[in-house]
Amino acid sequence: MAKVSTSTPKPADRLVAALKGIKESKLRHGLTSSYLKLKQDHIEERFDSVGLNAGKFCEAALRIAQLQLTGTFVPLGSRVPNFADAVRALVTVPAASGPESLREIVPRALLFLYTLRNKRGIGHLPGEVDANRVDAITIVQGVDWVMCELIRLYHGLSLEEAQELVDSLAQRQLPMVWEVAGKRRVLREGFTKSDETLLLLYGTTDFAVLSEDLCQWVEYSLLRLYKKNVLEALHKQRLVEYDRENEVVHLSPLGVERVEKHLLQAPL
């Protein structure tokens, strides 16, 4: 049963737990903190910061691979002298040193990301094609793949489970939605309870949110009526997937479209 409730650990905490197999805590912290900052920067379209944190992520991930495969790594606080040479050293270690993915694929992926971050200069002024945005999207997708692979290697999750965890970190920050004391509130007036529900789900697209939580967040009078009048109606319109057995709700692609094309564009 998939759950998200007000008492469920935050995605960032789940990410740290998923990487507990990385024994060097400073490397683990460097990896997760740069990753979370990068994801938030991308959501808020701070492309320069995406590139900055991508570099930090690559350097942390490279050191993790070095530690796993060779037993040592470039000391923290010291610059990696030549990233390409460091990658070359990893892809030539004996097969018995560690998993093939960590020897062959992850280092090469990191080199691509590191090169893109350095050579493209994400902070450049955009021309006819906004390379800032295109490069940032490419970096985020590549970093997501590396993170999924590290979670799979160090926590034993499947790629699908790792991807679900990574996706859950991409929460959309909406100025009209306020989180306080474990609750979420839609601050703008004039929305129906159905629209409030969609907005609340939009901020946590990849979660299964408890129907009881949603009812409390929109302050509906009775849970029984909220399920009948709101959730079942939204489910019938395919705007949400309402799982009655487990009492959880997912926002559908149609629901995302309605939020982005109508609710977020609603006049103040």
C-alpha positions, 0 to 999 in steps of 0.5 A: 500500500502506497501512502503519504500522510502528514506523519510520513517521512519527507522524500529527502529523508527517504533519499538519505535512508536509501543511500545509507549503504554509502559508508562515508557520511560526508560523501553521502551528505555532499551527494544528497545536498547538491542533488536536492538543491539542483532539483529545487533550482531546476523547478525555480528555473535558476539555471546557473545554480543547476550547473553549480550544484551539478558540478558538486554532485558529479564530484561527490559521485566520483569520489563515491565510485573511487571509494567503492572501487579502489578503497580511497578517494580524492580528499574532500576540500581538494579539487579533482585535478583532472576529471577525465583522467579520474574517470579513465582510472575508474573504467580501467580497474579490474572487473572484480573491483565492483559492479559493472555499472559503477565501473563502466557506466556511472563514471562516463555519465558523470564525465558527460554531465561534468563536461556539459556543465563546464563547457556549455557555461549554463549561465550564458545569455540565451539566443533563439534557442534557450540553451540554458533551459535545454542544458539544465533539463539534460543535466537534471535527467542525467543526474536523476539516472545516476542517482537512481543507479546509486540507490539501486546499488547501495540500497538494493531497490529496483530501478523502478523503485529508485525512479519513484523515489527520485521522482517524488523529490520534484515537488512543485512549489506553488505560491498559492499553496502554503504548508504549515504544521503538517497541513497544506492550504490553498491560499487564494479564494474562489476555487471549488473544493475540487479545484483545491484538491487538484492544486494540492495534489499538483504540488506532490504529483508523484505521491499517493495522498491519503483521502483523509488528509485531502479532506482535512486540507480543503476543510470539507465538512464530512469525509464521507461526503468529500469522497462522494462529491469530490473524489469520486467525481474527479475520478470519473472525469479521470482527473485523479485516480482514487484508490478506494481500497487503500484510500489514496489519491493520485493526480492524473496527466489530465489533472496536471493539464487542468491545473497548468492550463486553467487553475494556475492561470486564473486571475487574482 
